[in-house]
């Protein structure tokens, strides 16, 4: 018979924490994308606007997705669900 969780679900505080961290990382990805655009523009004088837009979107989205995944991993490990999933069932439960 399943047993209810002994503690209330920390879902909403975790979601708020994720969005707070994600906003900071979105700002970081915008700054990194701007730096990449400046470096590409300085490297060649015949760069088209389309190249700069593609650079900004590519670098910005790559940084944003990478940091979002790492934030989810960090929040997952701090929530305690990883330890609960790692526990092995008791010998009496397997019979």
C-alpha positions in Angstrom: 0.0 0.0 0.0 1.5 3.4 -1.0 2.3 5.8 1.8 1.8 9.5 1.5 4.8 11.8 1.7 5.6 12.8 5.3 6.5 16.4 4.3 4.4 18.8 2.2 5.5 19.2 -1.4 8.1 21.9 -1.9 7.0 22.3 -5.5 6.0 26.0 -5.5 9.0 27.3 -3.6 11.2 25.3 -6.0 9.5 26.7 -9.1 9.9 30.2 -7.7 13.6 29.5 -7.0 14.1 28.2 -10.5 12.6 31.3 -12.1 14.6 33.6 -9.9 17.8 31.8 -10.9 16.7 31.6 -14.6 16.1 35.3 -14.8 19.7 36.0 -13.7 21.0 33.4 -16.2 18.9 35.0 -19.0 20.6 38.3 -18.2 24.0 36.4 -18.3 23.2 34.9 -21.7 22.2 38.3 -23.1 25.5 39.7 -22.0 27.5 36.8 -23.4 25.6 37.0 -26.7 26.4 40.7 -26.9 30.1 40.0 -26.3 30.0 37.4 -29.0 28.4 39.8 -31.5 31.0 42.5 -30.7 33.9 40.0 -31.2 32.4 38.8 -34.5 31.8 42.3 -35.7 35.4 43.4 -34.8 36.9 40.3 -36.6 35.7 41.1 -40.1 34.5 44.4 -41.6 32.3 42.7 -44.2 30.0 40.9 -41.8 26.3 41.1 -42.6 23.6 41.9 -40.2 22.2 38.4 -40.7 25.5 36.9 -39.4 25.3 39.1 -36.3 21.7 38.1 -35.6 22.5 34.4 -36.1 25.5 34.8 -33.7 23.4 36.5 -31.1 20.6 33.9 -31.2 23.0 30.9 -31.4 25.2 31.9 -28.6 22.4 33.3 -26.4 20.2 30.3 -26.8 23.1 27.8 -26.3 24.1 29.5 -23.0 20.5 29.8 -21.9 19.7 26.2 -22.5 22.9 25.0 -20.9 22.4 27.1 -17.8 18.7 26.1 -17.5 19.6 22.4 -17.6 22.3 22.9 -15.0 19.9 24.8 -12.8 17.4 22.0 -13.0 20.1 19.5 -12.0 21.1 21.7 -9.1 17.6 22.1 -7.9 16.9 18.4 -8.3 19.9 17.4 -6.2 19.0 19.9 -3.4 15.3 18.8 -3.2 16.1 15.4 -1.8 14.3 13.4 -4.5 17.5 12.0 -5.8 18.2 10.3 -2.5 14.7 8.9 -2.3 14.9 7.4 -5.8 18.3 5.9 -5.0 17.0 3.9 -2.0 16.7 0.2 -2.6 13.4 -1.6 -1.7 13.5 -3.7 1.4 13.9 -7.4 1.1 10.4 -8.1 2.4 8.8 -5.8 -0.3 10.3 -7.9 -3.1 8.7 -11.2 -2.1 
